[in-house]
C-alpha cells in the first residue's frame, strides 16, 4: 500500500492554526474573571463605605481601603440623603491601561449614635 502524502507533523500544524483561537478564548475568560472580581469587590467597598458613613467617618476613604490599588484608581463614592452609599468602580482591561466599563454597588446602614 502506497501513501501519496505523509501525515507526519499534521498535529503540529493544526496546533499552530488553533493557537490564536486558544489565546482569544483564554483572554476572554480572564477578562470575565477580572470583571467578576471587580463586581465582587465593589460590593465590599460599598458595605465598608456605608458602615463608615453610619458612624460618621469618611465613606470614600473606607471604600478606597477595601479596594486593591488597580481598582482604587477612578473610584467614585456618592452618598444619598437616605444614608445609602453608592460606589462606582471602573473595570480594568486585561491588556493595557484601558477601562471596559464600570460596575457599581449600593449599601446602607442605619446611623449609629
C-alpha positions, 0 to 999 in steps of 0.5 A, a space after each residue: 500500500 502506497 501513501 501519496 502524502 505523509 501525515 507526519 507533523 499534521 498535529 503540529 500544524 493544526 496546533 499552530 492554526 488553533 493557537 490564536 483561537 486558544 489565546 482569544 478564548 483564554 483572554 476572554 475568560 480572564 477578562 470575565 474573571 477580572 470583571 467578576 472580581 471587580 463586581 465582587 469587590 465593589 460590593 465590599 467597598 460599598 458595605 465598608 463605605 456605608 458602615 463608615 458613613 453610619 458612624 460618621 467617618 469618611 465613606 470614600 476613604 473606607 471604600 478606597 481601603 477595601 479596594 486593591 490599588 488597580 481598582 482604587 484608581 477612578 473610584 467614585 463614592 456618592 452618598 444619598 440623603 437616605 444614608 445609602 452609599 453608592 460606589 462606582 468602580 471602573 473595570 480594568 482591561 486585561 491588556 493595557 491601561 484601558 477601562 471596559 466599563 464600570 460596575 457599581 454597588 449600593 449599601 446602607 446602614 442605619 446611623 449609629 449614635 
